[in-house]
Amino acid sequence: MTKKYTCKVCDAIAIPIGSQNGNLDGRTYEFAQCNNCHFSFVINFREDYAEIYNENYYAGRGADPMVDYINEYKNSSITIRNYEWQGIVKIYQEFCPENSKWLDFGCGSGGLVRYVKKQGIDIVGFDEGWAASLGREGGTQILTASELIQHNGTFDFCSAIEVFEHIPNPLEAFRQIRRILKPGGILFLTTGNAQPWRSKLLNWSYASCPDVNVSFYEPETLEFCMRKTGFLPKKIDNFNQYSDIIKYKILKNTGFQNKSFLIDMLPWRIISKLVDLRYQVSAQPYGVAI
C-alpha cells in the first residue's frame, strides 16, 4: 500500500514519487508530490543545518558543487553574479520609488547587499549561519532572526534569491516575510520552476542535491503559498526585466565564474528568451503584500 503524506502548502494528499541519493554521505532521500498544488518535497530532509551549510558548502566543496560564494565574496567586482544582481536591481527599480527600504532575505554572505549599497539604495540582509558571519565580519549589515522581528512592517521590497528550495516549511518563511513588509510591499523571489519537470522531477538538476534542496515549486504552488500568507500573486509581464537573471543562470550552469567582454558581446536577450521558453523561470510569480 502506497504511503501518503500531507502537503505542507495546501494540506492535500502528497504521494511518494521516488528517491535520490545525496551528495554528502550517500544517504537516500525520499520525495513526494502533491497533485493539488503541485508542491514537491523531500520527506526525510536534514535538519543539521550547521553541518550541511558550512564553509565547505559555500566554497563549492559540499552538497552542491555549483555553489561558490567564497569566490564571489573575494572577487565581487568580476563574478558573473553581477549579472544577476543587476537584473534584481532593475526589478526593484520597476516596483519601488526612491528611498524605499529593501531586505534581502536569505542573503548568504551579503553579496547582493553590498552591490546594492554601492548604488545608494537602502538595503540590509537577513541570514544566519556561517556565510552570514563571514559577511558581518566584512562589515555587511546582516540581521539575525532576533533583530529582524524589530523591523516588522518597515520594508517596501524583499528579495529571496534561490532561497525557498532550501526551506522545508515554506509557509513559515512567507509569513515571516509578510510581517516585515509594509502593505503594498513587494516580495520578489527566484527559484526553479518545477512545472516542466512534473512527471520526471528526479531528473531535474534542482533535485540532484537533496541534502540541501528540499522544496520544489511550480507557479501554481507559489500562488498557493502567497494567497495563504497575505500576498496577492502577480506575474512580471516584461521579460526584459528577467533577461540578466537568466543570463547569470546560463553562465553558472555552463561553468563560467567571471565576467568578460566576449560574454557581453553575445545576444543575451535572445539567448535568455530561448532558454526561458524551455525552463519557464520567468513564469514564477511575485507577491504584493495585502
C-alpha positions in Angstrom: 0.0 0.0 0.0 1.4 3.4 -1.0 2.2 5.6 1.9 0.6 9.1 1.8 1.8 12.4 3.2 0.2 15.8 3.9 1.2 18.6 1.6 2.8 21.4 3.6 1.3 24.1 1.3 -2.3 23.1 0.7 -2.9 20.2 3.1 -3.9 17.8 0.3 -2.5 14.3 0.0 1.0 14.0 -1.4 2.2 10.8 -2.9 5.8 9.3 -2.9 7.5 9.7 -6.3 10.8 8.0 -5.7 14.2 8.6 -4.1 17.6 10.2 -4.7 21.0 9.7 -3.1 22.6 12.8 -1.6 26.0 14.1 -2.4 27.4 14.3 1.1 27.3 10.9 2.7 25.2 8.8 0.2 22.1 8.8 2.3 18.8 8.2 0.5 16.2 10.9 0.3 12.5 10.2 -0.4 10.4 12.6 -2.5 6.7 13.3 -2.5 4.5 15.3 -4.8 1.1 16.9 -4.3 -1.4 16.6 -7.1 -3.4 19.6 -5.9 -1.0 22.5 -5.7 2.0 20.5 -7.3 4.4 21.1 -4.4 7.1 18.5 -4.4 9.4 18.0 -1.4 12.0 15.8 0.3 10.3 13.8 3.0 13.3 13.0 5.2 15.1 16.3 4.9 18.2 17.0 7.0 17.9 19.5 9.9 21.6 19.6 11.0 22.0 22.9 9.1 25.3 23.9 10.7 26.8 20.7 9.3 25.5 21.0 5.7 25.7 24.8 5.3 29.3 25.1 6.5 32.4 26.6 5.0 32.8 23.6 2.6 29.3 24.2 1.2 29.9 27.9 0.5 33.2 27.0 -1.2 31.7 24.5 -3.6 33.0 21.5 -1.7 29.7 20.5 -0.1 26.3 19.2 -1.2 26.1 21.5 -4.2 29.3 21.8 -6.3 27.7 24.7 -8.3 27.9 26.9 -5.2 31.0 29.1 -4.8 30.2 32.0 -2.5 33.8 32.3 -1.4 34.9 33.1 -4.9 32.1 35.6 -5.2 33.0 37.2 -1.9 36.7 37.6 -2.8 36.0 38.6 -6.4 32.8 40.5 -6.2 33.7 43.0 -9.0 34.2 40.4 -11.6 32.0 37.4 -10.7 29.2 36.6 -13.1 26.8 37.0 -10.1 26.9 40.7 -11.1 24.6 39.9 -13.9 22.0 38.5 -11.5 22.4 41.4 -9.1 22.0 43.9 -12.0 18.7 42.1 -13.0 17.3 42.2 -9.5 18.1 45.9 -9.1 16.1 46.5 -12.4 13.1 44.7 -10.9 13.4 46.7 -7.7 13.6 50.0 -9.6 10.5 49.0 -11.6 8.4 48.5 -8.5 9.8 50.9 -5.9 10.2 54.7 -5.7 13.4 56.3 -4.4 14.1 56.0 -0.7 12.3 52.6 -0.5 13.7 50.1 2.1 14.9 46.7 0.9 15.5 43.5 2.7 17.5 40.6 1.1 16.1 37.5 2.8 18.5 34.6 2.9 21.3 36.8 1.8 24.2 34.4 2.5 27.4 36.5 2.9 25.6 39.6 1.6 26.9 39.9 -2.0 23.7 41.5 -3.3 23.5 43.8 -0.2 27.0 45.1 -0.9 26.2 45.5 -4.7 23.0 47.4 -4.0 24.5 49.6 -1.3 27.1 50.9 -3.7 24.2 52.3 -5.8 22.9 54.3 -2.9 19.9 52.1 -2.2 18.8 51.4 1.4 19.2 47.7 1.9 20.0 45.2 4.7 20.3 41.5 4.6 18.9 38.7 6.7 20.5 35.3 7.3 22.1 33.1 9.9 25.0 30.6 9.9 28.5 30.5 8.5 28.1 32.7 5.5 26.2 35.4 7.3 29.0 35.5 9.9 31.6 36.0 7.1 29.6 38.9 5.7 29.2 40.6 9.1 32.9 40.2 9.7 33.5 42.1 6.5 31.1 44.9 7.6 27.9 44.0 5.8 24.7 44.7 7.7 23.1 41.3 8.0 20.3 41.0 10.5 19.8 38.0 12.8 16.4 36.5 13.4 16.0 38.3 16.7 16.9 41.6 15.0 14.6 41.0 12.1 11.5 41.0 14.2 12.3 44.5 15.3 11.7 45.6 11.7 8.2 44.3 11.2 6.2 46.4 8.8 9.1 48.5 7.7 10.3 47.2 4.3 9.0 48.1 0.9 10.7 45.3 -1.0 12.0 41.9 -0.1 14.2 39.7 -2.4 14.6 36.0 -1.7 17.1 34.7 -4.3 17.3 30.9 -4.6 16.2 30.6 -1.0 12.9 28.8 -1.0 14.1 25.5 -2.4 16.2 25.2 0.9 13.2 25.7 3.2 11.2 22.6 4.2 8.2 24.6 5.5 7.7 27.4 3.1 4.6 28.9 4.6 6.5 29.9 7.7 9.0 31.8 5.6 6.3 33.5 3.6 4.6 34.6 6.8 7.9 35.9 8.2 8.4 38.0 5.1 4.9 39.3 5.1 5.4 40.5 8.7 8.4 42.6 7.7 6.7 44.2 4.6 4.5 47.2 4.6 1.1 46.8 3.0 1.7 47.1 -0.8 5.3 45.9 -0.3 6.8 43.6 -2.9 8.2 40.1 -2.5 10.4 39.1 -5.4 11.9 35.6 -5.3 13.7 33.3 -7.6 13.6 29.5 -7.5 13.5 27.0 -10.3 10.1 26.2 -12.0 9.3 22.5 -11.3 6.4 22.5 -13.8 8.4 21.4 -16.9 9.7 18.5 -14.7 6.4 17.5 -13.1 6.5 13.9 -14.4 10.3 13.5 -14.1 11.2 15.6 -11.1 14.1 13.3 -10.1 15.8 14.1 -13.4 15.9 17.8 -12.7 19.1 19.4 -11.6 17.4 21.1 -8.6 16.5 17.6 -7.3 20.1 16.3 -7.7 21.2 18.0 -4.4 18.6 16.7 -1.9 20.9 17.3 1.0 20.1 21.0 0.7 17.3 21.4 -2.0 14.2 20.1 -0.3 11.2 22.0 -1.8 10.2 22.4 -5.4 7.6 24.8 -6.7 5.5 25.4 -9.8 4.0 28.8 -10.3 0.7 27.4 -9.0 2.4 26.3 -5.8 3.9 29.7 -5.1 0.5 31.3 -5.8 -1.0 29.0 -3.1 1.8 30.0 -0.7 1.3 33.7 -1.3 -2.5 33.6 -1.0 -2.4 31.7 2.2 0.1 34.1 3.8 -1.2 37.6 2.9 0.1 38.2 -0.6 -1.6 38.8 -3.9 0.4 36.8 -6.5 1.2 38.6 -9.8 3.4 37.9 -12.9 6.1 40.1 -14.4 5.0 40.7 -18.0 8.1 42.4 -19.3 10.6 39.6 -20.0 13.5 42.1 -20.4 13.4 42.5 -16.6 14.3 38.8 -16.3 17.0 38.7 -19.0 20.0 39.4 -16.9 18.9 37.0 -14.2 18.6 34.2 -16.7 21.9 35.2 -18.3 23.5 34.6 -15.0 21.8 31.2 -14.6 23.0 30.1 -18.0 26.6 31.1 -17.3 26.6 29.5 -13.9 25.3 26.2 -15.3 27.8 26.2 -18.1 30.8 26.6 -15.7 31.6 30.3 -16.1 32.8 32.2 -13.0 33.8 35.7 -14.1 32.5 38.4 -16.4 34.2 39.1 -19.7 33.9 41.3 -22.7 33.3 38.4 -25.0 30.4 37.2 -22.8 28.8 40.6 -23.1 29.1 40.6 -26.9 26.5 37.7 -27.2 22.8 38.5 -27.9 21.6 37.8 -24.4 18.1 38.9 -24.7 17.5 36.3 -27.5 19.5 33.6 -25.7 17.8 34.2 -22.4 14.4 34.2 -24.0 15.0 30.9 -25.8 16.3 29.2 -22.6 13.3 30.6 -20.7 10.9 29.1 -23.2 12.3 25.7 -22.1 12.7 26.2 -18.3 10.0 28.9 -17.7 11.9 30.6 -14.9 10.1 33.9 -15.6 6.7 32.2 -15.1 7.2 32.3 -11.3 5.0 34.9 -9.6 6.0 37.8 -7.3 3.9 38.8 -4.4 2.2 42.1 -3.3 1.6 42.3 0.5 -2.1 42.9 1.2 
